[in-house]
């Protein structure tokens, strides 16, 4: 078994593009679910609207890259308003049903044949990232170091995406930290615990929920930007329901209502997936495992990660850094 390759890919997974984009989106979910108690199952829609906003603006309208970023962010705000106005008066379980339906509607619009000239149908859009990579300060090369016999290297394009992404994560975590220590953040936590009590104190609960939905959605949309820029394309099926469920897994894994919980959860999630995939692939190739072939390894790794998550929820439902009281939302 090639342990050097397994260790190298696992270490890289902890800081790679996937961890960055899912970490950003999970920070948004943490604002919704962890701090405010909103069961938003449509976070993938915010990522998709941002990614497609950038892609369509550049490829279809022919506008500059920065205009596409502005359009994507504006789209996330508008989506939050359209999603929040009719749903934030609902109790938690109904809110979850509505948001997951909205996200699925948006995904189907993106992949529809009717709007193929705009959104590209199931093939999506590509060719909109040149403006971003034109800003790359890293000359064309491989960057990294050898950790003993283990090589940890990234090419200049991936390094640029990671650099910007981790800066955004640091900025978002800092903003969340400041906001949740402020009176505004304390109101959000109070709404999570008992919104009727907050309403009795004269606070506009609907307004605070809307602000939380917008903020978490905008931060989540940054993950959509990073995805599109890293892979040079956007496809509608990437922003499916399972993406939102992965984000909740990461938030719970790291610890809800903890500033760094979503980031740590995203890193652990991808480390586990990559490690299990690498070990199983090498074991199957070496003949140590005979009850499955290499093509089945991808499915089995999700089974193992799912079992691990079940055990985590049974023995430590608050996650690694969390507190049980932080996930006891008011579902009335």
SETIMAR-567099 format. One record per residue: z, y negated, x negated of N, C-alpha, C, O in turn; residue in one letter. Coordinates in steps of 0.1 Angstrom, whole numbers, padded with zeros to 4 digits, always signed. Layout:
ZYXZYXZYXZYXa
...
# end
This chain:
+0000+0012-0008+0000+0000+0000+0000-0013-0009+0007-0013-0019x
-0008-0022-0004-0009-0035-0012+0002-0044-0008-0001-0053+0001x
+0013-0043-0014+0025-0051-0010+0023-0066-0014+0028-0075-0008x
+0015-0068-0025+0013-0082-0029+0006-0090-0019+0009-0101-0015x
-0005-0084-0013-0012-0090-0003-0004-0092+0010-0004-0103+0016x
+0004-0082+0013+0013-0083+0025+0023-0095+0024+0024-0103+0033x
+0029-0095+0012+0039-0106+0010+0032-0120+0009+0038-0129+0015x
+0021-0120+0003+0014-0133+0002+0010-0139+0015+0013-0150+0018x
+0004-0130+0024-0001-0135+0037+0011-0138+0046+0011-0147+0054x
+0022-0131+0044+0034-0133+0052+0041-0147+0048+0044-0155+0057x
+0042-0150+0036+0047-0162+0031+0039-0174+0036+0044-0184+0041x
+0026-0172+0035+0016-0183+0039+0017-0185+0054+0015-0196+0059x
+0020-0174+0062+0021-0176+0076+0032-0185+0080+0031-0191+0091x
+0042-0186+0072+0054-0194+0076+0051-0209+0076+0057-0217+0083x
+0040-0213+0069+0037-0227+0068+0022-0230+0072+0018-0242+0071x
+0015-0220+0076+0001-0221+0078-0002-0229+0091+0007-0234+0098x
-0015-0231+0093-0020-0239+0104-0015-0234+0118-0011-0242+0126x
-0014-0221+0120-0009-0216+0133+0005-0220+0135+0008-0223+0146x
+0013-0219+0125+0027-0223+0127+0028-0238+0130+0036-0242+0138x
+0020-0246+0124+0020-0261+0126+0016-0264+0141+0023-0271+0147x
+0004-0258+0145+0000-0262+0158+0009-0257+0169+0011-0264+0179x
+0014-0245+0168+0023-0239+0178+0036-0246+0177+0043-0248+0187x
+0040-0250+0165+0053-0257+0163+0053-0270+0171+0063-0274+0177x
+0042-0278+0170+0041-0291+0177+0041-0288+0192+0049-0295+0199x
+0034-0279+0197+0034-0276+0211+0047-0272+0216+0051-0275+0227x
+0054-0264+0208+0067-0259+0211+0078-0270+0212+0087-0269+0219x
+0076-0280+0203+0085-0292+0204+0084-0298+0217+0094-0302+0223x
+0072-0299+0222+0070-0305+0236+0077-0297+0246+0083-0302+0255x
+0075-0283+0246+0082-0274+0255+0097-0276+0254+0104-0275+0264x
+0102-0278+0242+0116-0279+0241+0122-0292+0248+0133-0292+0253x
+0114-0302+0248+0118-0314+0255+0118-0311+0270+0127-0315+0277x
+0108-0304+0275+0107-0301+0289+0118-0291+0293+0126-0294+0302x
+0118-0280+0287+0127-0269+0291+0141-0270+0284+0151-0269+0291x
+0142-0272+0271+0154-0272+0265+0163-0284+0268+0175-0282+0271x
+0158-0296+0269+0166-0308+0271+0166-0312+0286+0176-0317+0290x
+0155-0310+0293+0155-0315+0307+0156-0305+0317+0159-0307+0329x
+0153-0292+0313+0154-0281+0323+0142-0280+0332+0142-0274+0343x
+0130-0285+0327+0118-0284+0335+0110-0271+0330+0108-0269+0319x
+0107-0262+0340+0100-0250+0337+0085-0253+0338+0078-0250+0348x
+0080-0260+0328+0066-0263+0327+0058-0251+0321+0060-0249+0309x
+0050-0244+0329+0042-0233+0323+0028-0237+0321+0019-0229+0320x
+0026-0250+0320+0012-0255+0318+0010-0263+0305+0001-0271+0304x
+0018-0260+0295+0017-0267+0282+0004-0265+0276-0001-0274+0269x
-0002-0253+0277-0015-0251+0271-0026-0261+0277-0035-0264+0270x
-0024-0266+0289-0033-0275+0295-0033-0288+0287-0043-0294+0285x
-0021-0293+0282-0020-0305+0274-0028-0303+0261-0035-0312+0257x
-0026-0291+0255-0033-0289+0243-0048-0289+0245-0056-0294+0237x
-0053-0282+0256-0067-0282+0259-0073-0295+0262-0084-0298+0257x
-0066-0303+0270-0071-0317+0273-0073-0325+0261-0083-0333+0260x
-0063-0325+0252-0064-0332+0239-0075-0327+0231-0083-0335+0226x
-0076-0314+0229-0087-0309+0221-0101-0312+0226-0110-0316+0219x
-0102-0310+0239-0115-0313+0245-0118-0328+0246-0130-0332+0245x
-0108-0336+0248-0109-0350+0248-0116-0355+0235-0125-0363+0235x
-0110-0350+0224-0116-0353+0210-0130-0348+0209-0139-0355+0205x
-0132-0335+0213-0145-0329+0210-0156-0335+0219-0167-0338+0213x
-0153-0338+0231-0164-0343+0240-0167-0358+0236-0178-0362+0236x
-0156-0365+0232-0159-0379+0229-0168-0380+0216-0176-0389+0216x
-0166-0371+0207-0174-0372+0194-0187-0366+0196-0197-0371+0192x
-0188-0354+0202-0201-0346+0202-0210-0350+0214-0222-0350+0212x
-0204-0354+0225-0212-0357+0237-0215-0372+0238-0226-0376+0240x
-0204-0380+0236-0205-0394+0237-0209-0401+0224-0214-0413+0224x
-0208-0394+0213-0212-0400+0200-0203-0411+0195-0207-0419+0187x
-0190-0411+0200-0181-0421+0196-0173-0417+0183-0173-0405+0180x
-0166-0426+0176-0159-0423+0164-0147-0413+0166-0143-0412+0177x
-0143-0407+0155-0132-0398+0156-0119-0403+0162-0113-0397+0170x
-0116-0416+0157-0103-0422+0162-0104-0425+0177-0093-0425+0184x
-0115-0428+0182-0117-0430+0197-0114-0417+0204-0108-0416+0214x
-0119-0406+0198-0116-0392+0204-0101-0389+0204-0096-0383+0214x
-0094-0393+0194-0080-0391+0193-0073-0399+0205-0064-0394+0212x
-0077-0411+0206-0071-0420+0217-0075-0414+0231-0066-0414+0240x
-0087-0409+0232-0091-0403+0245-0082-0391+0248-0078-0389+0260x
-0080-0383+0238-0072-0371+0240-0058-0374+0244-0052-0367+0253x
-0052-0384+0237-0038-0387+0240-0037-0393+0254-0028-0391+0262x
-0047-0402+0258-0047-0408+0271-0049-0397+0282-0043-0397+0292x
-0057-0387+0279-0059-0375+0288-0046-0368+0290-0043-0363+0301x
-0038-0366+0280-0025-0359+0281-0016-0367+0290-0009-0361+0298x
-0016-0380+0288-0007-0389+0297-0011-0388+0311-0003-0386+0320x
-0025-0389+0314-0030-0388+0327-0027-0375+0334-0023-0374+0345x
-0028-0364+0326-0025-0351+0331-0010-0350+0335-0007-0344+0345x
-0002-0355+0326+0013-0355+0330+0015-0362+0343+0023-0358+0351x
+0009-0373+0345+0011-0381+0357+0006-0373+0369+0012-0372+0379x
-0006-0367+0368-0012-0360+0379-0004-0347+0382-0003-0343+0393x
+0001-0341+0371+0009-0329+0373+0023-0332+0378+0028-0325+0386x
+0028-0343+0374+0042-0346+0376+0045-0352+0390+0055-0349+0396x
+0036-0361+0395+0038-0368+0407+0040-0359+0419+0050-0361+0427x
+0032-0348+0421+0035-0339+0432+0044-0328+0429+0049-0321+0439x
+0048-0326+0417+0056-0313+0414+0070-0316+0410+0079-0307+0411x
+0073-0328+0404+0087-0330+0399+0098-0331+0409+0110-0331+0406x
+0094-0331+0422+0104-0331+0433+0107-0316+0436+0116-0314+0444x
+0099-0307+0431+0102-0293+0434+0113-0287+0426+0116-0292+0415x
+0119-0276+0430+0129-0269+0422+0122-0261+0412+0110-0260+0412x
+0130-0256+0402+0124-0250+0390+0114-0240+0391+0103-0240+0385x
+0116-0230+0400+0107-0219+0401+0093-0223+0407+0083-0219+0403x
+0094-0232+0417+0081-0237+0423+0074-0246+0413+0062-0246+0413x
+0081-0254+0405+0075-0262+0395+0067-0253+0385+0056-0256+0381x
+0073-0242+0381+0067-0232+0372+0054-0227+0378+0043-0226+0371x
+0054-0224+0391+0042-0218+0398+0031-0229+0398+0019-0225+0395x
+0034-0241+0401+0024-0251+0402+0018-0255+0389+0006-0256+0387x
+0026-0256+0379+0021-0260+0365+0012-0249+0359+0003-0252+0353x
+0016-0237+0362+0007-0226+0356-0006-0226+0363-0016-0222+0357x
-0006-0229+0376-0018-0230+0384-0027-0241+0379-0039-0240+0378x
-0021-0253+0377-0028-0264+0372-0035-0261+0358-0046-0265+0356x
-0027-0255+0350-0033-0252+0336-0045-0242+0337-0054-0243+0330x
-0044-0233+0347-0055-0223+0348-0067-0230+0354-0078-0227+0351x
-0065-0239+0364-0076-0247+0369-0083-0254+0358-0096-0254+0358x
-0076-0261+0350-0082-0269+0339-0090-0260+0330-0101-0263+0325x
-0084-0248+0326-0091-0239+0317-0104-0234+0324-0115-0234+0317x
-0104-0231+0337-0116-0227+0343-0127-0238+0345-0139-0235+0344x
-0122-0250+0346-0132-0262+0346-0138-0263+0332-0151-0265+0332x
-0131-0261+0322-0136-0262+0308-0147-0251+0306-0157-0254+0299x
-0145-0240+0311-0154-0229+0309-0165-0227+0319-0173-0217+0319x
-0165-0235+0329-0174-0234+0341-0189-0237+0336-0191-0245+0327x
-0198-0230+0343-0212-0232+0340-0217-0246+0345-0225-0252+0339x
-0210-0251+0356-0214-0264+0362-0213-0275+0351-0221-0284+0351x
-0202-0275+0344-0199-0285+0334-0203-0281+0320-0197-0286+0310x
-0212-0271+0318-0215-0266+0305-0220-0277+0296-0218-0277+0284x
-0228-0286+0301-0234-0297+0292-0224-0306+0287-0226-0312+0276x
-0212-0307+0293-0201-0315+0289-0192-0307+0280-0189-0311+0268x
-0186-0296+0285-0176-0289+0278-0181-0277+0270-0173-0271+0263x
-0193-0273+0272-0199-0262+0264-0197-0248+0270-0200-0238+0264x
-0191-0247+0282-0189-0234+0289-0179-0226+0281-0170-0231+0274x
-0181-0213+0281-0172-0203+0274-0174-0204+0259-0165-0200+0251x
-0185-0210+0254-0187-0212+0239-0179-0224+0234-0176-0225+0222x
-0175-0233+0243-0167-0245+0238-0175-0255+0231-0188-0255+0232x
-0169-0263+0223-0175-0274+0215-0171-0273+0201-0160-0269+0197x
-0181-0277+0192-0178-0277+0178-0185-0289+0172-0193-0296+0178x
-0183-0292+0159-0190-0302+0152-0184-0316+0154-0191-0326+0154x
-0170-0317+0156-0164-0330+0158-0153-0333+0148-0147-0343+0149x
-0152-0325+0137-0141-0327+0128-0145-0334+0115-0137-0336+0106x
-0158-0338+0114-0162-0344+0101-0155-0357+0098-0151-0359+0086x
-0152-0365+0108-0144-0377+0106-0130-0375+0100-0125-0383+0093x
-0124-0364+0105-0111-0361+0099-0112-0356+0085-0104-0361+0077x
-0121-0347+0082-0122-0342+0068-0127-0353+0058-0126-0352+0046x
-0134-0363+0064-0138-0374+0055-0127-0382+0049-0128-0389+0039x
-0115-0381+0056-0103-0388+0051-0095-0379+0041-0085-0383+0036x
-0100-0367+0038-0092-0357+0030-0091-0363+0016-0101-0365+0009x
-0079-0365+0011-0077-0370-0003-0077-0359-0013-0077-0362-0025x
-0077-0346-0009-0077-0335-0018-0091-0331-0022-0099-0327-0014x
-0095-0332-0035-0108-0328-0040-0110-0313-0037-0101-0305-0035x
-0123-0309-0036-0126-0295-0033-0121-0286-0043-0125-0286-0055x
-0111-0277-0039-0105-0268-0049-0095-0259-0042-0094-0260-0029x
-0089-0250-0049-0078-0242-0043-0065-0247-0049-0064-0250-0061x
-0055-0249-0040-0042-0255-0043-0031-0245-0040-0031-0238-0030x
-0022-0244-0049-0010-0235-0047-0004-0231-0060-0004-0238-0070x
+0003-0220-0060+0010-0215-0071+0012-0200-0070+0010-0194-0059x
+0016-0194-0081+0019-0180-0081+0034-0178-0081+0042-0182-0089x
+0039-0171-0070+0053-0168-0069+0055-0154-0075+0055-0144-0068x
+0058-0154-0088+0058-0142-0095+0044-0136-0095+0034-0143-0099x
+0042-0123-0091+0029-0118-0090+0022-0121-0076+0010-0117-0074x
+0028-0129-0068+0023-0132-0054+0016-0145-0054+0022-0155-0057x
+0003-0145-0052-0004-0158-0051-0003-0165-0038-0005-0159-0027x
+0000-0178-0038+0002-0186-0026-0008-0198-0028-0004-0208-0033x
-0020-0196-0022-0030-0207-0024-0037-0210-0011-0039-0201-0002x
-0041-0223-0010-0049-0227+0002-0061-0236-0003-0060-0242-0013x
-0072-0235+0005-0083-0244+0001-0080-0258+0005-0071-0261+0013x
-0088-0267+0001-0086-0282+0003-0086-0286+0017-0079-0295+0021x
-0094-0279+0025-0095-0282+0040-0083-0278+0047-0077-0286+0055x
-0078-0266+0044-0066-0261+0051-0054-0269+0046-0045-0272+0055x
-0054-0272+0034-0042-0280+0028-0041-0294+0035-0031-0298+0038x
-0053-0300+0038-0053-0313+0044-0048-0312+0059-0040-0320+0063x
-0052-0302+0066-0047-0299+0080-0032-0297+0079-0025-0303+0088x
-0028-0288+0070-0013-0286+0069-0005-0298+0066+0005-0300+0071x
-0010-0306+0057-0003-0318+0053-0002-0328+0064+0009-0332+0067x
-0012-0330+0072-0011-0339+0084-0002-0332+0094+0006-0339+0100x
-0004-0319+0096+0004-0313+0107+0019-0313+0104+0026-0316+0113x
+0023-0310+0092+0037-0310+0089+0043-0324+0089+0054-0326+0092x
+0034-0334+0085+0039-0348+0087+0042-0351+0102+0052-0358+0105x
+0033-0347+0111+0035-0349+0125+0047-0341+0130+0054-0347+0138x
+0049-0329+0125+0061-0322+0129+0074-0329+0125+0083-0331+0133x
+0074-0334+0112+0086-0342+0108+0088-0354+0116+0099-0357+0120x
+0077-0361+0119+0078-0373+0127+0083-0370+0141+0092-0377+0147x
+0078-0360+0148+0082-0356+0161+0096-0352+0162+0103-0355+0171x
+0100-0344+0152+0114-0339+0151+0124-0351+0150+0134-0352+0156x
+0120-0361+0141+0128-0373+0139+0129-0381+0152+0140-0386+0156x
+0118-0382+0159+0118-0390+0172+0127-0383+0182+0134-0389+0189x
+0125-0369+0183+0133-0362+0193+0148-0363+0189+0156-0364+0198x
+0151-0362+0177+0165-0364+0172+0171-0377+0177+0182-0377+0182x
+0164-0388+0174+0169-0401+0178+0170-0402+0193+0179-0408+0198x
+0160-0398+0200+0160-0399+0215+0171-0391+0221+0178-0396+0231x
+0174-0379+0217+0184-0371+0223+0198-0375+0219+0208-0371+0225x
+0199-0384+0209+0212-0389+0206+0214-0403+0213+0225-0408+0213x
+0204-0407+0220+0205-0420+0227+0210-0418+0242+0210-0406+0246x
+0213-0428+0249+0217-0427+0263+0206-0420+0271+0209-0413+0281x
+0193-0423+0268+0182-0417+0275+0182-0402+0274+0181-0395+0284x
+0185-0397+0262+0185-0383+0260+0197-0376+0267+0196-0365+0271x
+0208-0384+0267+0220-0378+0274+0218-0377+0289+0223-0368+0295x
+0210-0386+0295+0206-0385+0309+0197-0372+0311+0199-0365+0321x
+0188-0370+0302+0180-0358+0303+0188-0345+0303+0186-0336+0312x
+0198-0344+0294+0207-0333+0294+0215-0331+0306+0217-0320+0311x
+0219-0343+0312+0227-0342+0324+0218-0338+0336+0223-0330+0344x
+0206-0341+0336+0196-0337+0346+0195-0322+0345+0194-0315+0355x
+0194-0316+0333+0193-0302+0331+0205-0295+0337+0204-0284+0343x
+0217-0301+0335+0229-0294+0340+0231-0296+0355+0234-0286+0362x
+0229-0308+0361+0231-0310+0375+0225-0323+0379+0230-0334+0377x
+0212-0322+0384+0205-0334+0387+0211-0342+0399+0209-0354+0400x
+0217-0334+0408+0224-0341+0419+0235-0350+0415+0237-0361+0420x
+0242-0346+0405+0253-0354+0400+0247-0367+0393+0253-0378+0394x
+0236-0365+0386+0230-0377+0379+0224-0386+0390+0225-0398+0389x
+0219-0381+0401+0214-0389+0411+0225-0397+0418+0223-0408+0423x
+0236-0391+0419+0248-0397+0426+0253-0409+0418+0260-0418+0423x
+0250-0409+0405+0254-0420+0396+0244-0432+0396+0245-0441+0388x
+0233-0431+0404+0224-0441+0406+0212-0440+0396+0204-0450+0396x
+0210-0429+0389+0199-0428+0380+0187-0422+0388+0188-0414+0397x
+0175-0427+0384+0163-0423+0391+0158-0410+0384+0151-0410+0373x
+0162-0399+0389+0160-0386+0383+0145-0383+0382+0140-0378+0371x
+0137-0387+0392+0122-0384+0391+0116-0392+0380+0107-0387+0373x
+0120-0404+0378+0115-0412+0367+0118-0406+0353+0109-0406+0344x
+0130-0402+0351+0134-0395+0339+0126-0382+0336+0122-0379+0325x
+0125-0374+0347+0117-0362+0346+0102-0365+0342+0096-0358+0333x
+0097-0376+0348+0083-0379+0345+0082-0384+0330+0072-0380+0323x
+0091-0392+0326+0091-0396+0312+0092-0384+0302+0085-0384+0292x
+0100-0374+0306+0102-0362+0297+0089-0354+0297+0084-0350+0287x
+0082-0353+0309+0070-0346+0310+0059-0352+0302+0051-0345+0295x
+0058-0366+0302+0048-0373+0295+0050-0371+0280+0041-0368+0272x
+0063-0373+0275+0066-0372+0261+0063-0358+0256+0057-0357+0245x
+0068-0348+0263+0066-0335+0258+0051-0331+0259+0047-0323+0250x
+0044-0336+0269+0030-0333+0269+0022-0339+0258+0013-0333+0253x
+0025-0352+0255+0018-0359+0244+0021-0352+0231+0012-0350+0223x
+0033-0348+0228+0036-0341+0216+0029-0328+0216+0024-0323+0205x
+0029-0321+0227+0022-0308+0228+0007-0310+0225+0001-0301+0220x
+0001-0321+0230-0013-0324+0228-0017-0324+0213-0028-0322+0209x
-0007-0328+0205-0010-0329+0190-0013-0315+0185-0021-0314+0176x
-0007-0305+0191-0011-0291+0187-0025-0288+0190-0032-0281+0183x
-0030-0293+0202-0044-0292+0205-0054-0298+0195-0064-0293+0192x
-0050-0310+0190-0058-0317+0180-0058-0308+0167-0069-0306+0162x
-0047-0304+0163-0046-0296+0151-0054-0283+0152-0061-0279+0142x
-0054-0277+0163-0062-0265+0165-0077-0268+0164-0084-0261+0156x
-0081-0278+0171-0096-0282+0170-0100-0286+0156-0111-0282+0152x
-0092-0293+0149-0096-0298+0136-0095-0287+0126-0103-0286+0117x
-0086-0278+0127-0084-0267+0118-0096-0257+0119-0101-0252+0109x
-0099-0254+0131-0110-0243+0133-0124-0249+0136-0133-0242+0137x
-0124-0263+0137-0137-0269+0138-0143-0267+0152-0155-0270+0154x
-0136-0262+0162-0141-0260+0175-0130-0258+0185-0118-0257+0181x
-0133-0259+0198-0124-0257+0208-0131-0247+0218-0142-0250+0222x
-0124-0237+0223-0129-0228+0233-0118-0227+0244-0106-0227+0242x
-0123-0227+0257-0113-0227+0268-0103-0216+0268-0092-0218+0272x
-0107-0204+0265-0098-0193+0266-0087-0193+0256-0077-0186+0258x
-0088-0201+0246-0077-0203+0236-0065-0209+0243-0053-0207+0239x
-0068-0218+0253-0057-0225+0260-0053-0218+0273-0051-0225+0283x
-0052-0205+0273-0048-0197+0284-0033-0197+0286-0026-0202+0279x
-0029-0190+0297-0015-0189+0300-0007-0183+0289+0005-0186+0287x
-0013-0173+0282-0005-0166+0272+0000-0175+0261+0010-0173+0255x
-0008-0186+0259-0004-0196+0249+0009-0202+0252+0018-0204+0244x
+0011-0206+0265+0023-0212+0269+0035-0202+0268+0046-0206+0264x
+0032-0190+0271+0043-0180+0270+0047-0178+0255+0059-0176+0252x
+0037-0178+0246+0041-0178+0232+0050-0189+0228+0059-0188+0220x
+0047-0201+0234+0055-0213+0231+0069-0211+0235+0079-0215+0228x
+0071-0206+0247+0085-0203+0252+0092-0193+0243+0104-0194+0241x
+0084-0183+0239+0090-0173+0230+0096-0180+0217+0106-0177+0213x
+0088-0189+0212+0092-0196+0200+0104-0205+0202+0113-0205+0194x
+0104-0212+0213+0116-0221+0216+0128-0212+0218+0139-0216+0213x
+0127-0201+0225+0139-0193+0227+0143-0186+0214+0155-0185+0211x
+0133-0182+0206+0136-0176+0194+0144-0185+0184+0154-0181+0178x
+0140-0197+0183+0146-0207+0174+0159-0212+0180+0168-0216+0173x
+0159-0214+0193+0171-0220+0200+0167-0232+0208+0163-0242+0202x
+0168-0231+0221+0165-0242+0230+0174-0254+0228+0186-0252+0224x
+0169-0266+0230+0177-0278+0228+0182-0280+0214+0193-0286+0213x
+0175-0275+0205+0178-0278+0191+0166-0284+0184+0155-0279+0186x
+0168-0295+0177+0156-0302+0172+0147-0294+0163+0135-0294+0165x
+0152-0285+0155+0144-0277+0146+0142-0263+0152+0134-0255+0146x
+0148-0260+0163+0146-0247+0169+0132-0243+0171+0128-0232+0167x
+0123-0251+0178+0109-0247+0180+0101-0245+0167+0093-0236+0166x
+0104-0253+0157+0097-0252+0144+0101-0238+0137+0092-0231+0133x
+0114-0236+0137+0118-0223+0131+0113-0211+0139+0109-0201+0133x
+0113-0213+0152+0108-0202+0161+0094-0199+0158+0089-0187+0158x
+0086-0210+0157+0071-0208+0155+0069-0201+0141+0060-0192+0140x
+0076-0205+0131+0075-0199+0118+0078-0184+0118+0071-0176+0113x
+0090-0181+0125+0094-0167+0126+0084-0158+0134+0082-0147+0130x
+0079-0164+0144+0070-0157+0153+0058-0153+0145+0054-0141+0146x
+0052-0162+0137+0040-0159+0130+0043-0150+0118+0035-0141+0114x
+0054-0152+0112+0058-0144+0100+0059-0129+0105+0055-0120+0098x
+0066-0127+0116+0068-0113+0122+0054-0107+0125+0052-0095+0122x
+0045-0115+0132+0032-0109+0136+0024-0106+0123+0019-0095+0123x
+0024-0114+0113+0016-0112+0101+0022-0100+0093+0015-0092+0088x
+0035-0100+0092+0042-0090+0084+0039-0076+0091+0036-0067+0084x
+0042-0075+0104+0040-0062+0110+0025-0058+0110+0022-0046+0107x
+0016-0067+0112+0002-0064+0111-0002-0059+0097-0009-0049+0096x
+0003-0066+0087+0000-0062+0073+0005-0048+0070-0002-0040+0064x
+0018-0046+0073+0024-0033+0070+0018-0022+0078+0015-0011+0072x
+0015-0023+0091+0009-0013+0098-0006-0010+0094-0010+0002+0093x
-0013-0021+0091-0027-0019+0086-0027-0011+0073-0035-0001+0072x
-0019-0014+0064-0018-0007+0051-0013+0007+0053-0018+0016+0046x
-0004+0009+0062+0002+0022+0064-0009+0031+0070-0010+0043+0067x
-0016+0026+0080-0027+0034+0086-0038+0037+0076-0043+0048+0075x
-0042+0027+0068-0052+0029+0058-0048+0039+0047-0057+0047+0042x
-0035+0040+0044-0030+0049+0034-0027+0063+0040-0024+0072+0032x
-0028+0064+0053-0026+0077+0059-0012+0080+0062-0009+0091+0066x
-0003+0070+0061+0011+0072+0064+0013+0073+0080+0022+0080+0084x
+0005+0066+0087+0005+0066+0101-0008+0072+0107-0018+0067+0103x
-0007+0082+0115-0019+0089+0120-0021+0088+0135-0031+0093+0140x
-0011+0083+0142-0012+0083+0157-0020+0071+0162-0022+0070+0174x
-0025+0062+0153-0033+0051+0157-0043+0048+0146-0040+0051+0134x
-0053+0040+0149-0063+0036+0138-0061+0021+0136-0053+0014+0143x
-0069+0015+0127-0067+0001+0123-0070-0008+0135-0064-0019+0136x
-0080-0005+0143-0083-0013+0155-0072-0015+0165-0072-0024+0173x
-0062-0005+0165-0051-0006+0174-0039-0013+0169-0029-0015+0176x
-0039-0017+0156-0028-0023+0150-0025-0036+0157-0013-0040+0159x
-0035-0044+0160-0033-0057+0166-0025-0057+0179-0016-0065+0181x
-0027-0046+0187-0019-0045+0199-0005-0040+0197+0004-0045+0203x
-0004-0031+0187+0009-0026+0184+0019-0037+0178+0031-0036+0181x
+0013-0046+0171+0022-0056+0165+0028-0065+0176+0040-0069+0175x
+0021-0067+0187+0027-0075+0198+0037-0066+0205+0047-0072+0211x
+0035-0053+0206+0045-0045+0212+0058-0046+0204+0069-0047+0210x
+0058-0045+0191+0070-0046+0182+0076-0059+0184+0089-0060+0185x
+0069-0070+0183+0074-0083+0185+0081-0085+0198+0091-0091+0200x
+0074-0079+0209+0080-0080+0222+0093-0072+0223+0102-0077+0230x
+0094-0061+0217+0106-0053+0217+0117-0061+0210+0129-0061+0214x
+0114-0068+0199+0123-0076+0192+0128-0087+0200+0140-0091+0200x
+0119-0093+0208+0123-0104+0216+0133-0100+0228+0142-0106+0231x
+0130-0088+0233+0139-0082+0243+0153-0080+0238+0163-0083+0244x
+0154-0075+0226+0167-0072+0220+0174-0086+0217+0186-0087+0219x
+0166-0096+0213+0172-0109+0211+0178-0115+0224+0189-0120+0224x
+0170-0113+0235+0175-0119+0247+0187-0111+0252+0195-0117+0259x
+0188-0098+0249+0199-0090+0253+0212-0094+0246+0223-0096+0251x
+0211-0095+0232+0222-0096+0224+0225-0111+0220+0236-0115+0217x
+0215-0119+0220+0217-0134+0217+0206-0142+0224+0197-0147+0218x
+0208-0144+0237+0198-0151+0245+0197-0165+0242+0186-0171+0245x
+0206-0171+0235+0205-0185+0231+0196-0187+0219+0194-0199+0214x
+0191-0177+0213+0183-0178+0201+0191-0179+0188+0203-0177+0188x
+0184-0182+0177+0191-0182+0164+0200-0193+0163+0212-0191+0159x
+0196-0205+0166+0204-0217+0164+0210-0223+0177+0217-0233+0177x
+0207-0216+0189+0210-0222+0202+0224-0220+0206+0232-0213+0200x
+0227-0225+0218+0239-0223+0225+0236-0219+0239+0227-0224+0246x
+0244-0209+0244+0241-0203+0257+0242-0214+0268+0234-0213+0278x
+0250-0224+0266+0251-0235+0276+0238-0243+0277+0235-0249+0287x
+0230-0243+0267+0218-0251+0266+0207-0245+0275+0197-0252+0278x
+0207-0232+0278+0197-0226+0286+0201-0223+0300+0194-0216+0307x
+0212-0228+0304+0217-0226+0318+0212-0238+0326+0220-0247+0329x
+0199-0238+0330+0194-0249+0337+0198-0249+0352+0201-0239+0357x
+0197-0261+0358+0200-0262+0372+0187-0260+0380+0178-0268+0379x
+0186-0249+0387+0173-0246+0394+0173-0250+0408+0164-0246+0416x
+0182-0258+0412+0182-0263+0426+0171-0273+0429+0170-0277+0440x
# end
